[in-house]
Amino acid sequence: MPSLKSLKVRITSVKSTQKITKAMKMVAAAKLRRAQEAAEAARPYAERMNAVLASLGSRVVVGPQSPKLLAGTGADQVHLLVVATSERGLAGAFNTNIVRAARRKAEQLLAQGKTVKFYLVGKKGRAPLARTYRDSFVHQVDLSAVKKLGFADASGVAEDLIARYEAGEFDVAHLFYARFQSALVQEPTEKQIIPVALPTATEAAANTAAAGAVPAAVEYEPDEESILAELLPRNVAIQVFRALLENAASEQGSRMTAMDNATRNAGDMINRLTITYNRTRQAAITKELIEIISGAEAL
């Protein structure tokens, strides 16, 4: 049975940990509101951009003269997995779920005989992926010094990806992040960003009808391919920016939930340790009383 001193030290230690987890929960809750607003504000623009690209893509015939971001390289051998995770831990299963989705995709591609490379955004995805795919890493973006995410941060990542694509380093790029739904639910999401996967004309019409909208007759000037050449690189940056904002909200939501669970668990542990401490103290007092009474009777 542990001594009274060791139990008291343990209770004090757990109480100190509980104060830290409670403070981290409050900080995450404060940051979550702003991050959630930013993520939700970015969704309509990104979705509308996809709709515009779908409309333009349905009007052009993809061929050698089409923008490379739309037409692709003509091959499907080298796949780049862009894995966006957080810079800090203590966020529950947030990073683990994203890495698991990326690892599952990598296994599928390798089983098909494809070549897989990894482009990491954030530090927390490196360690779990390095156990198996260390030699497949091509680059890691460090955003630890960024206090507030801006479009310039996503634009830098997008420009680097496009430059590597133009240089022939890969054929297809997949982006992995966590889509924020609530503080309790963050959905791991995969999205092909290079080349841009546009819906067909039939799918675009079906989506428009499902939304209850009437397709408008739009004439573009200059021609659709020229507009696509301008919009496609920006779309890559927008999708990366949206993923980073979704990740920021998901990270804070997951951290708030994890710290709340940790605070409650610490409280339960304190109660158990306190009961054990009281029982041990009671046993010690009883033993001392028995020794005193036995000594008195012996006299």
C-alpha positions in Angstrom: 0.0 0.0 0.0 1.5 3.4 -0.9 2.5 5.8 1.9 0.5 8.8 2.9 3.3 11.1 1.6 3.4 9.5 -1.8 -0.4 9.7 -2.1 -0.4 13.4 -1.1 2.3 14.1 -3.7 0.3 12.3 -6.4 -2.9 14.2 -5.6 -1.0 17.5 -5.7 0.5 16.5 -9.1 -2.8 15.5 -10.6 -4.4 18.7 -9.4 -1.7 20.7 -11.1 -2.2 18.8 -14.3 -6.0 19.4 -14.1 -5.4 23.1 -13.8 -3.3 23.0 -17.0 -5.8 20.9 -19.0 -8.7 23.2 -17.9 -6.8 26.3 -19.0 -5.9 24.7 -22.3 -9.6 23.8 -22.8 -10.6 27.4 -22.2 -7.9 28.7 -24.6 -9.0 26.2 -27.3 -12.7 27.2 -26.9 -11.8 30.9 -27.4 -9.7 30.1 -30.5 -12.3 27.8 -31.9 -15.0 30.4 -32.4 -12.7 32.6 -34.5 -11.3 29.6 -36.4 -14.8 28.2 -37.1 -16.0 31.6 -38.4 -13.0 31.7 -40.8 -13.5 28.2 -42.0 -17.3 28.7 -42.6 -16.7 32.0 -44.4 -14.2 30.3 -46.8 -16.6 27.5 -47.9 -19.0 29.5 -50.1 -16.1 31.1 -52.1 -14.4 27.7 -52.6 -17.6 26.0 -53.6 -18.5 28.8 -56.0 -15.1 28.6 -57.6 -15.6 24.9 -58.2 -19.0 25.7 -59.8 -17.4 28.3 -62.1 -14.6 25.9 -63.1 -17.2 23.1 -63.7 -19.1 25.5 -66.0 -16.0 26.5 -67.9 -14.7 22.9 -68.1 -18.0 21.7 -69.6 -17.5 24.1 -72.5 -14.0 23.1 -73.5 -12.6 20.0 -75.1 -9.6 18.8 -73.1 -6.6 18.3 -75.4 -2.9 19.1 -75.8 -3.7 22.8 -76.0 -5.6 22.8 -72.7 -3.9 24.1 -69.5 -1.7 21.5 -67.9 -3.6 21.8 -64.6 -6.7 20.7 -66.4 -5.4 18.3 -69.0 -2.9 16.6 -66.7 0.5 15.1 -67.8 -1.0 12.3 -69.7 0.2 9.8 -67.1 -1.1 8.5 -63.7 2.0 6.9 -62.3 3.4 9.3 -59.6 1.0 10.5 -56.9 1.9 13.2 -54.4 0.0 13.1 -51.1 -0.2 16.5 -49.5 -0.9 15.8 -45.8 -2.0 18.9 -43.8 -1.7 18.4 -40.0 -1.1 20.7 -37.1 2.1 22.2 -35.7 1.2 21.3 -32.1 -0.1 18.2 -30.4 -2.5 17.5 -27.5 -5.4 17.6 -30.0 -6.9 14.2 -29.5 -7.1 12.0 -32.6 -7.1 15.0 -35.0 -3.7 14.4 -36.6 -4.0 10.6 -36.3 -7.2 10.5 -38.4 -5.6 12.6 -41.2 -2.5 10.5 -41.3 -4.5 7.3 -41.2 -6.5 8.5 -44.3 -3.3 9.4 -46.1 -1.6 6.0 -45.2 -4.7 4.1 -46.5 -4.6 6.0 -49.8 -0.8 5.3 -50.1 -1.4 1.6 -49.5 -4.1 1.5 -52.2 -1.8 3.3 -54.7 1.2 1.1 -54.0 -1.0 -2.0 -54.4 -1.8 -0.7 -57.9 1.9 -0.3 -58.7 1.9 3.5 -58.4 4.7 5.6 -57.0 3.8 7.6 -53.9 5.4 10.7 -52.6 4.6 12.8 -49.5 4.4 16.6 -49.2 3.8 17.6 -45.5 2.2 20.7 -44.3 2.6 20.9 -40.5 5.0 18.9 -38.2 2.7 16.4 -36.5 2.3 14.2 -39.6 6.0 13.6 -40.1 6.7 11.2 -37.2 3.9 8.7 -37.9 4.5 8.7 -41.6 8.3 8.5 -41.3 8.1 5.0 -39.8 7.1 3.6 -43.2 7.5 6.3 -45.9 10.6 8.4 -44.7 12.3 7.9 -48.1 9.2 9.2 -49.9 9.2 12.7 -48.3 9.8 15.5 -50.8 9.1 18.6 -48.7 7.8 19.8 -45.4 6.2 23.2 -44.8 6.7 24.7 -41.4 3.8 27.0 -40.3 4.8 27.2 -36.6 5.7 30.8 -36.8 2.4 31.8 -38.4 0.1 33.3 -35.8 -2.9 33.9 -38.1 -3.3 32.0 -41.3 -3.6 34.1 -44.4 -4.1 33.5 -48.1 -0.4 34.3 -48.7 0.5 31.2 -46.7 -1.7 28.9 -48.8 -0.6 30.7 -52.0 3.1 29.9 -51.2 2.3 26.2 -50.8 0.2 26.2 -54.0 2.9 27.9 -56.0 5.4 25.3 -54.8 3.1 22.5 -55.7 2.4 23.9 -59.2 6.1 24.5 -59.8 6.9 20.9 -58.9 4.0 19.7 -61.1 5.3 21.8 -64.0 8.8 20.3 -63.5 7.3 16.8 -63.8 7.9 15.6 -60.3 4.4 14.1 -60.0 1.3 13.4 -62.1 -1.5 13.7 -59.5 -1.7 15.5 -56.2 -4.2 14.6 -53.4 -4.8 16.9 -50.5 -5.7 15.5 -47.0 -7.2 17.5 -44.2 -10.0 17.4 -41.6 -13.3 19.1 -42.5 -14.8 20.8 -39.4 -18.3 19.8 -38.6 -18.5 20.4 -34.8 -16.2 20.4 -31.8 -16.9 16.7 -31.5 -16.7 15.7 -35.2 -13.9 16.4 -37.6 -14.1 14.5 -40.9 -10.8 13.4 -42.6 -11.2 14.5 -46.2 -9.3 13.7 -49.4 -9.5 16.0 -52.4 -7.6 15.8 -55.8 -6.3 19.3 -56.4 -3.8 18.6 -59.3 -4.9 18.2 -62.1 -8.2 19.8 -61.2 -10.9 17.1 -61.2 -13.9 18.9 -62.8 -17.4 17.3 -62.8 -18.8 16.3 -66.1 -21.5 18.4 -67.8 -24.1 15.8 -66.7 -22.9 15.9 -63.1 -22.8 19.7 -63.1 -26.4 19.8 -64.4 -27.5 17.3 -61.8 -25.9 19.3 -59.0 -27.5 22.5 -60.2 -30.9 20.8 -60.4 -30.5 19.4 -56.9 -29.7 22.9 -55.6 -32.9 24.2 -57.1 -31.1 26.7 -59.3 -31.7 27.5 -62.9 -28.6 27.3 -65.1 -27.9 30.7 -66.6 -26.7 31.4 -70.1 -23.3 32.8 -69.7 -20.9 34.0 -72.4 -17.3 34.3 -71.4 -14.8 36.7 -72.8 -12.0 36.0 -73.6 -12.4 32.3 -74.4 -13.0 29.7 -71.8 -9.5 28.2 -72.0 -7.9 31.6 -71.4 -10.0 32.1 -68.3 -9.3 28.6 -67.1 -5.6 29.2 -67.5 -5.9 32.1 -65.0 -8.4 30.5 -62.6 -6.8 27.0 -62.2 -3.7 28.1 -60.3 -5.8 30.3 -58.1 -8.2 27.5 -57.5 -5.3 25.3 -56.2 -4.4 28.1 -53.7 -8.0 28.5 -52.7 -8.4 24.8 -52.0 -5.2 24.7 -50.0 -6.3 27.8 -48.0 -9.7 26.3 -47.3 -8.0 23.1 -46.1 -5.8 25.0 -43.7 -8.7 27.0 -42.3 -10.7 23.8 -41.9 -7.7 22.2 -40.2 -7.4 25.2 -37.8 -11.0 24.9 -36.7 -10.8 21.1 -36.5 -7.6 21.3 -34.4 -9.1 23.7 -31.8 -12.3 21.7 -31.6 -10.5 18.4 -31.1 -8.1 20.0 -28.6 -11.0 21.5 -26.6 -12.8 18.1 -26.5 -9.5 16.3 -25.6 -8.7 18.7 -22.8 -12.3 18.5 -21.5 -12.0 14.7 -21.3 -8.5 15.0 -19.6 -9.9 17.5 -17.0 -12.8 15.1 -16.1 -10.4 12.1 -16.0 -8.1 14.1 -13.7 -11.1 14.9 -11.4 -12.0 11.2 -11.3 -8.4 10.3 -10.4 -8.3 12.9 -7.7 -11.4 11.4 -6.1 -10.0 7.9 -6.2 -6.7 9.0 -4.8 -8.4 11.0 -2.1 -10.5 8.0 -1.0 -7.3 5.8 -0.9 -5.5 8.6 1.1 -8.3 8.8 3.6 -8.5 5.0 4.0 -4.8 4.7 4.4 -4.8 7.5 7.0 -7.7 5.9 8.8 -5.8 2.6 8.9 -2.7 4.3 10.2 -4.6 6.0 13.0 -6.4 2.8 13.9 -3.1 0.9 14.0 -1.6 3.6 16.3 -4.6 3.4 18.6 -4.3 -0.4 18.8 -0.6 -0.1 19.7 -1.4 2.5 22.5 -4.2 0.4 24.0 -2.1 -2.8 23.8 0.8 -1.0 25.6 -1.5 0.4 28.2 -3.0 -3.0 28.9 0.5 -4.5 29.2 1.3 -2.1 32.0 
